[in-house]
Amino acid sequence: MAKSVDFVYGTLVYKSQNLSTARGKPYHLKLRQRYEQLKSQYDNADISIIICTTASPSPKLRDSIDTGLQDMREFPYEVSVYYGNEIEQAIEEIDEPKQEVEEDAVEFSRNDQWIEFGKDSDGTPRGLVLNVTASSLHKMYARHHNRGLFAQNLRTFIRNKKVDDAISHTINKSPEDFWFKNNGLTIACEDFQFSGNRLKLYNFSVINGCQTMTRIGHENIDQEFYVCCKVIREADRERMAELAEAANRQKPIQPRDLKSNDRIQQRMKREFESSSPPIYLTIKRGTKKFTPKQLVQKNLRGWQQLENTEYGQLVLAFHLQKPNIAFAQKGNIFSVSETYRDVFHRNRDYYTEIDVLRLHDAYNRWRDTALDDSHDDLAKAISNFGRFAIVANCAIIVKLKRGLFEANNYSDSDSRASELTKYDITGHLFDSDGVDLSDSIENKLVQVFDWLLELHQGILEDNPNVAQMYKRYDFYRDVVVGRLLQRYAKPQFFRYLAEGLEAFI
């Protein structure tokens, strides 16, 4: 078994290193392109490797495999293995994620006193702090880790090698010190009930301590030890979300995580999924997405699933005309309250939102296929760093065509920012109800993208730092949009782009 794990480890290291370096040539071009796009799009992406097999090994062999994979201390990615019917369960969890675990129990030490806090009129405590056995948590993780155990947490497990290794080392080498070195867990439940040395939990979720619970679930518990566990009885789901946010403010998580249980995020996710065609929005970091094979099985396109961060970037670019923030300050989407409100507290027309996603998808295809060795480095830099600026330009073109934008009013420098967002774009952008845009619309969009690329090249041909320019709002507002409107005012604009304009309605 050791040789097999060593082989897997060596293969994973070799392949992952090749993909992220110039030695990735043997891999399919689309895989390499997608990898580079995601790497540039997500600054600190957490990469997981998922291995699926229809085999159903014995518990002993599974433990041996898990132990071997956990011993890959030098490997930078989380490795998960799904066996047999677990694959179907994982797919079900993506399709219909459970919001909580209905019922289970943990064992606790009756030799230690526990703390009760707050009591209802019948004397039932509202909160407990007690020492729970690691073995009972290990079994609970095995039963429910992908079926609601972390549903109310602000994020699912995200590998942090330094933290994970420290927890694993304590479990394996000095379990008697675990209680002293670890902050423990917080569980929120609708109700609980004592039964001997067992605490029964009803409709519950781990809202803090996902990292700890996951490590305990992955390690062999050869020597029993205890984990400090806070249990909160709270039936109100909104109140439970508030508790989860408060508990996680005490650890270094991203601003996006603090909004993952926001009612607006939850409602937007539901409405997107019920739209036609459906959009699967990821609002919680660590949530597994559809694999390419699952997308094909469900007759879905890649653009039909996206992170709420990426959605926020497109709203900033297309609707709010702030492509500089979308490009260089996407963290502001969740960390700056005004930006969060402008992006997510706005009225959404889902016909428009879906077509903005299709527009962006068409742009990505154009960038990945139309730009080749015949284009210079400037064109390639603009297509990458200026992606959101070009999407924002498309919104200006739509407004000009619909008469929602008065080019004459843009001469007043003091009111330019307000003019950019004066009227909202609603309804479909394209005359196409299907999932895929027609070839005719695609070809016309190519003309639009080509024209906008040429426009940006003319502006930036003497500028050595393309990325830096796209970080500036005044560059987009005054220079890029100003040049676009100058071209729009000339007869040549319609001669060169007359057919391209027909892509939009």
Secondary structure, 3 states (H helix, E strand, C coil): CHHHHHHHHHHHHHHHHHHCCHHHCCCCHHHHHHHHHHHHHCCCCCCEEEEEECCCCCHHHHHHHHHHHHCCCCCCCEEEEEECHHHHHHHHHHHCCCCCEEEEEEEECCCCCCEEEEECCCCCEEEEEEEEEHHHHHHHHHHHCCCCCCCCCCCCCCCCHHHHHHHHHHHHHCHHHHHHHCCCEEEEEEEEEEECCEEEEEEEEEEECHHHHHHHHHCCCCCCCEEEEEEEECCCHHHHHHHHHHHHCCCCCCHHHHCCCCHHHHHHHHHHHCCCCCCEEECCCCCCCCCHHHHHHCCCCHHHEEEHHHHHHHHHHHHCCCHHHHHHCCCHHHHCHHHHHHHHCCCCCHHHHHHHHHHHHHHHHHHHHHCCCCCCHHHHHHHHHCHHHHHHHHHHHHHHHHCCCCHHHHHCHHHHHHHHCCCCCCCCCCCCCCCCCCHHHHHHHHHHHHHHHHHHHHHHCCCCCHHHHHCCHHHHHHHHHHHHHHHHCCHHHHHHHHHHHCCCC
